[in-house]
C-alpha cells in the first residue's frame, strides 16, 4: 500500500507498511502510480506518450526507473506487505502494566470557557479537590501496578490544578520520597490556564515538572472570545505576562503553549504567529471537538480553509528555520528515521490499559475524556481495576479494529486515532471521528514534507 501526494514542489511517495518515504521526479511518480495493475510494456508506452516532449525521457530511462522500483519492492521499501494485523491484538493484550496516571487534582476551575469538554472543570459532576491522601494512594497504586517499568508519568490535571497547588507539591514530594526504594522515576506534567501562576508555581514547576502545558488560544480577540472568567472577562491580559516569565525562567526544559482553534478562527496560523511574536517557541494548536450544534463548531466548509492553513504553517516554519530562529509545532513533530515502535503504532496512547485518569475521590477511568461516564468506570485506586470488560474493550482497540482504518494510508501514524473522540462522535471507541481524520492526514502530509525540506537543507 502506498500514498502519493505533491506538496511545495516535492513529489512524495509513502510506503505505508514499511514507513519508507521516497521523493521522486515526475516520471517516477507517474510510474509508481501505474505500477500495480499494469504490465511493463503498458507503463513504458504510457510514459513515452505523456513525456514525449520532455528532454531526457526515453525508453531506456523509463526501464531503468522500473528496475529501481522493482528493487525497492524486493527490499520491502515499496509496495510492502502488511504483516502486522495478526499481531495487533496480541501486542496490546500482552501489556497489563500501568505506566501513567492523569491525576484530576481539581474538579473546579476559575475560568468559564464555553468550549471546555470538562464542563468548566466539573465533568458533569460536583466540584471537588483531591486530598493528599487520595493522591498518595493513587501514586502507590501506580507503583504497585507498573511491574518492572522504571519510568512513570503523572499528569496534574483539572479543572484547574493550581486551585489545589499545595496538594500538587505534597504529591511530588511524596513521589520523590518513594522513587529509590521502588526503583522508579516519576516524570510530571502540569496543565494550567495560568490565572494563578506566581513565583512559587514557576520555581517549583521549573524544578520538578518535566513538561508544562500553558493554555493560550492566540490573538487577544480570539483568546478572550471563549476563555473568560465567571464575570465574562477575558483572561489574555492576565496570563500572557505570566506565561512569558514562566517560559523565560524555564530555560531549555520542555513546555507547550497550547491553543484550541474553532470556527471563529480558522485562520489559526495568525494565532500561531502571534504566539511566536510573544516569544514562545514550543507551540500546539488543536481543533475544537464539540457538538455540531455549537456556534463555534468546525464545519465541512472549514476543511479546505484549514488545509491551506496547515500548509501556510509549514511555510512559516521553513522560513523561520532559514532565519535561524525556528519553532516546534507539536503536530509536526515527526522522526522519519527512528519513529515509534510497531507496538505504539498499532495500539496508540494506551488509554484504558497503560494510562488511566483518577478523579478527586479515587475512581479510575480510561482517560480524562471518559471521566464521570458510568459505562467507563474501571474501578478505583483502593480496590484496583474491577471492570475487566471495559479494559478488555480498550485492549482490543487497535488500528485494525476499526474498519475505516484498514485502507487508510495514515493508520500507522495516528494508530487509529483518539478513542474518546471516536466514542463521542460515533458512540463507539472503535468508531472513527472522520473530521479529525481529515485534519490529521493533512497534518501528516505537511509534517513529512517539512522533514524532507529539513533534510535537503542539511544536505545543502
Secondary structure as GFF3:
##gff-version 3
##sequence-region A 1 460
A	DSSP	beta_strand	2	7	.	.	.	ID=ss1
A	DSSP	beta_strand	10	15	.	.	.	ID=ss2
A	DSSP	beta_strand	20	24	.	.	.	ID=ss3
A	DSSP	alpha_helix	26	35	.	.	.	ID=ss4
A	DSSP	alpha_helix	40	50	.	.	.	ID=ss5
A	DSSP	alpha_helix	59	74	.	.	.	ID=ss6
A	DSSP	alpha_helix	85	94	.	.	.	ID=ss7
A	DSSP	beta_strand	100	104	.	.	.	ID=ss8
A	DSSP	beta_strand	106	107	.	.	.	ID=ss9
A	DSSP	beta_strand	128	129	.	.	.	ID=ss10
A	DSSP	alpha_helix	132	144	.	.	.	ID=ss11
A	DSSP	beta_strand	151	157	.	.	.	ID=ss12
A	DSSP	three_ten_helix	161	164	.	.	.	ID=ss13
A	DSSP	alpha_helix	165	182	.	.	.	ID=ss14
A	DSSP	beta_strand	185	192	.	.	.	ID=ss15
A	DSSP	alpha_helix	199	208	.	.	.	ID=ss16
A	DSSP	beta_strand	209	215	.	.	.	ID=ss17
A	DSSP	alpha_helix	220	226	.	.	.	ID=ss18
A	DSSP	alpha_helix	236	250	.	.	.	ID=ss19
A	DSSP	beta_strand	254	261	.	.	.	ID=ss20
A	DSSP	three_ten_helix	263	265	.	.	.	ID=ss21
A	DSSP	alpha_helix	269	277	.	.	.	ID=ss22
A	DSSP	beta_strand	282	287	.	.	.	ID=ss23
A	DSSP	alpha_helix	302	322	.	.	.	ID=ss24
A	DSSP	beta_strand	328	329	.	.	.	ID=ss25
A	DSSP	three_ten_helix	330	332	.	.	.	ID=ss26
A	DSSP	alpha_helix	342	347	.	.	.	ID=ss27
A	DSSP	beta_strand	355	358	.	.	.	ID=ss28
A	DSSP	beta_strand	363	365	.	.	.	ID=ss29
A	DSSP	three_ten_helix	368	370	.	.	.	ID=ss30
A	DSSP	three_ten_helix	374	376	.	.	.	ID=ss31
A	DSSP	beta_strand	377	380	.	.	.	ID=ss32
A	DSSP	beta_strand	384	385	.	.	.	ID=ss33
A	DSSP	alpha_helix	388	395	.	.	.	ID=ss34
A	DSSP	three_ten_helix	403	405	.	.	.	ID=ss35
A	DSSP	alpha_helix	411	414	.	.	.	ID=ss36
A	DSSP	alpha_helix	419	426	.	.	.	ID=ss37
A	DSSP	alpha_helix	434	459	.	.	.	ID=ss38
###
